[in-house]
Amino acid sequence: MNILLLSDTHGHIDDHILKHASACDEVWHAGDIGDLAVTDALSEVTTCRAVYGNIDDQIARRTWPEHVRFEVNGLRVWMTHIGGRPPKYAKGILPELRVHPPDLFVCGHSHILLVQKGAWGGLHMNPGAAGISGFHKVCTMLTFEVNQGQIDNLRVIEWPRARR
């Protein structure tokens, strides 16, 4: 199964993002969607899973959960927006990772790309930011395959951030 992982679009969606999304079986959006037009557009080209982030309005919060746990091809995933980073996780995250450990923990929020082994033994991913709002100068997303509970062919997609 091919996955596109992105976050922090802040209401921005374009043909570049949609081209990569359409080549995948699923898109996972780790919050700060900004406008449901983003997840609507992603859902038109492939299956979309998402969580809301701190900038998302009440409509997004009624549409998407704050946390989502799911399994894909044997890979146990927990996705939320504000998760922190190893070893400094957001409040309440590390105890939950230890009690109910996923194979993959996904978060957004920082606008900083990170793929690292987590303090609980699984893999921690933050795809950075795919939108045009924020301090980042380069937009990033991740693609990878999930095969029999393993992540294969992890790839960073990056491009210069467009100006508003």
Sequence and secondary structure as in RCSB ss.txt:
>XXXX:A:sequence
MNILLLSDTHGHIDDHILKHASACDEVWHAGDIGDLAVTDALSEVTTCRAVYGNIDDQIARRTWPEHVRFEVNGL
RVWMTHIGGRPPKYAKGILPELRVHPPDLFVCGHSHILLVQKGAWGGLHMNPGAAGISGFHKVCTMLTFEVNQGQ
IDNLRVIEWPRARR
>XXXX:A:secstr
 EEEEE   TT   HHHHHHHHTSSEEEE S   SHHHHHHHHHHSEEEE   TT  HHHHHHS SEEEEEETTE
EEEEES  EETTEE TTHHHHHHHS  SEEE  SS  EEEEE TTSSEEEEE   SS SS SEEEEEEEEEETTE
EEEEEEEEEE    
